[in-house]
């Protein structure tokens, strides 16, 4: 199996940059620095071999590749959160029963 260098943190960073429109706004939302957000996005861009965003003025706008990736990242993040919720519900159930 091919080893991916894509992390959940990277996927979340891409998703939040797309939602917030900038690395700075994404960093504020995530509670990390702008440069940390940029590094996470760059790691995914490096893995894919293409940019996911382009700067238009002060806004970061997804490229065509970015739009494709964001759709998949959104689902991946949603599934991860769903898994976390299910485990936490099971743990609460085990403690109360």
N, C-alpha and C positions, 0 to 999 in steps of 0.2 A: 504494500500500500504506500502511496506517495505521502511523504511527510509535509503537512501544511504548516506554514509559519503564520497562520492567521489566528489571532486570539479573540476571545469574546470581548475583551477591552477594546481591541481594534475595531471590531464590528460595531460596538456601541458608539465609539468615537465617530465613525463614518456616519452612522445614523443620526447622531445628535448634531454634527456639523450641518448635515442636510436640513435638519429641522430648524436649527437656530440661525443658520446663515453665515457663521464665522467660527474660526478656531477660538477666538476670545470668548464669545458667547457660549460656545460649547464647553469650554474650560470652566467658566463660571457655573454653569449648570451641573457639570460633573464634579466640581470641587477640586479641579487640578489646573495646572498652568496651561496657557495657550500652546507653549512649546511641547508639552507632554501630549496634548491632543494631536498636534501636527505630527509628532513622531509616530503615534499610533496609526494615523491615517497613512503616513509614508510607508510604514511597514506593510500595509495591505497593498498599497500601490506598487511597491517593490515586488511583492509576491505575484501580483497580476500583470506587471509589466506595462502599466498604463495609468495615467492620472485619473483620479476619481472626481476631482473638482478643478474648476478654473476660476480665477479671480475676475470679477466684474465690479470695478470700483472697490468698495470695501466688503462686498459680499462674495462668499464662496458658493458657486453654482455647480451642481453636479454635471459632469460630462455625460455623454451617452453611456459610456461604460459605468460611470458612477450611478446613473439611474438604474441600470440592470443590477448592479451590486446591492444597492440600497433596498430594493425589493426583497432580495434574498436575505440580507442582513436583518431586515425588520422581522421576517419570519423566524430566523434563527434566534434572535433575541427574545421574541415572543415565546418560542418553545422553551428556551432556557428558563425564563421567568415562570412559565407554567410548571415546569419540572420542580423548581424550587418551591412554588406554592403547594404542590401536591405532597412533597416530602414534609414540609412544615405542618401541613394539615394532619398527615399521618402521625407525626411526632406528638402533636397536641392530643390527638385521639388516643394514642398509646398511653400518655400520661394521665388522661382523665378516666380511662376505662380500666 
